[in-house]
Amino acid sequence: MAPTDAPCASVAKAARIGAFALWKWLARTGAPIAAILIPAAFFLSVSSPLATQPNGLMNLAYIGTLFLAAAVLSLGVGLIRAAWRMER
């Protein structure tokens, strides 16, 4: 399996996503980026043994959530557009 044939990338190929490169990029890489950022936030926010509460790196979880939401939204809209286009 080639790197471009990852599950998100193959579904993104089937989706009809507009000409904007940002939406295509988000549909392909948003979920893997979120899968890295969200756990990293939890591990890195309490990296000090003396930590009693999370530090500022906890904001990585919010950034990861935004990446995941944008990826799902752009991929969902693209797939709906592709299905609608096939019906016509």
N, C-alpha and C positions, 0 to 999 in steps of 0.2 A: 504494500500500500504506500503510495507516494505521499509526501507531506501535504500536498494540496488535496488529497483524497480523504482527509479526516472527515468524520461525520458532519461537523458543522459546515465544512467547506463544500461537501457534496450536496447538502441540502441547500446551501446558499447558491450553488450553481443552478439548481432547479427553480429557485425562487426568481421571480421577476422583480428585481430591485432596480430602481432608477439609475440614471447615468452618474449620480453623485458617488464618487469613489469612497467618501466617508461612510455611507450607508452600507456599501458592499464590504468594506473593511470591518465595520462593526458586526455585521451579520456573520462573518467568517471567524473573527477573532475575539469577539466580545465575551462569549461564554468561557473560553479557556483563560482569558485574562482575569475574569471574575473568579474562576476556580483557583487562581494563584493568589490574588489580592485578599480575598476574604479570609482564608486560613492564615495567611501571613500576618494579617492584622491581629488576630487573636494570639498568635505565638509571639510576635515581636512587641506587642503592647505591654507584656509583662515579662520581658526578658531579664530584668534585674531580679535577683533572688529576694531582695528586700521589698519588692513592689507590693503595695497593698491595694492599688487600684490601677487601671490601665492608663498608659501615657498617650500622647498625641498620635501615635501610630495607629491607634484604634480607628482613626478616620479613614484608613485604607479600606476598612470594611464598607464604609459608605460609598467610597469611590468604586469598589468592586460591585456593589449593588447597583450603582448607576450604569456600569458597563453591562451587567447582566440584563437589566431592564431595557436598555437601548438595543442590545443584541436580539432579545426576544421580540421586541416591538418591530424592529426593522425586518427581521426574518419572517415574522408572522404576516406583516403587511405584504411582503414580497411573495409569500406563498399564496395568500388570498388573491393577489393580483394575477398570479400565474394560473390559478384554478379558474378564475373568472375569465381569463383570456382563452383558456382551453374550451370553455363552454361556448364561446362565440364562434 
